[in-house]
Amino acid sequence: MASGINFSDRVELGRRAVSTCRAAHAQLHTKTWYPQIHDDHSPLLERLKNDLKELGFSSLDEFFSASEELNMKELGFRDRGDFETKATRADREALELKWR
């Protein structure tokens, strides 16, 4: 695990790992379909899961939840509970435009 790295930095590094995986996945689909394409997806997902694990996230769900929490903090809310009780429609729309 990445000890000594704060929450925001861990999430940002995780976002980079996800973006890298998404780009590699998109690259797979630029080629004409071939029988092994499904097998070529597995290493991408495993690498992503390992990268996130090194950052202290035990699952993809845990990472995406943390990323959404950071999005809420970037909008000025303390946490998900604060967002749920105080967010306006504009805040909710702004959240939809944040990194996913």
N, C-alpha and C positions, 0 to 999 in steps of 0.2 A: 504494500500500500504506500501511497505517496504521503509519507508523514511530513508534517511541517507545512503543508500547503493548505491555505485557507479554502473555505467552502466555495467562494466565487471563482478562485483560480482552478479548483478541481473541476467545477462545472464547465468552465471555459475550455479546459484541456479535453474534457469529455466531448464537448461540442465539436472540437476540431477532429477528434477521433471519429465521431459520427459522420461529419462532413467528408472526411477522407474515405470512409466506407461507402457512403452514398455515391461519391464520385467513381470509385472502383466498380460499384454495382452498375452504374450508368454505362461505364466503359464496356462491361460485359455485354450489355444490350445494344451496343453499336455494331457488334458483329452479327453476321447472319447466324440464325439459330443453328446450334450443333448439339449432338446428343449429350455431351458432357457439361452443358451449361449449368445444369442443376448442381452437379458436383463442384463446379467452380464457385458457387455461391457459399458453400459451407465454410471454406477457409476465411472468407470475408467476415462472416458472422462470428466465427471463433476468435479471430484477431480483435474484432471490436469488443467482444465480451471480455477478452483478456486485458485489453487496454483499459476498459472501464474498471475491471477488478483491481488493476494496479493503482487506480485512482481512488479506490475504496468503495466502489459501487458494486453491490453483490448481484445486481440484475439490471437488465435494460429498463425495466419498470422503475426501479429505484433511481436510476440516472435521470430518466425523463421526468419523474416527479420532482427531483432536485432542480432540474433545469427550469421547470415551470415555476418553482418557488423562487428561483433567482429572477426570472422574468417579473414576478410580482414585486420583489424587492426593488428591482430597477424602476418599477412604476411608482415606488414610494410607499409600499405597504410593508409591514413588519413580517408577515407570514401569510399563509393561506387563509387562516381564520380571519385575520384583519381584512384581507381582500374580500372574502365572502360577505362580511358584515358591512363594509364601507364602500365597496366598488360601485361606481356609477356605470351606466351603459357605455359611456365613452371609455372608461377604464377597461371594461370587458372587451370592447372593440380593439383597444390598444394592445391588450394581451394577445388577441388573435394575430396581431401583426408581428409579434416578437418571434424569436428563434424557436423553431420546433424541430 
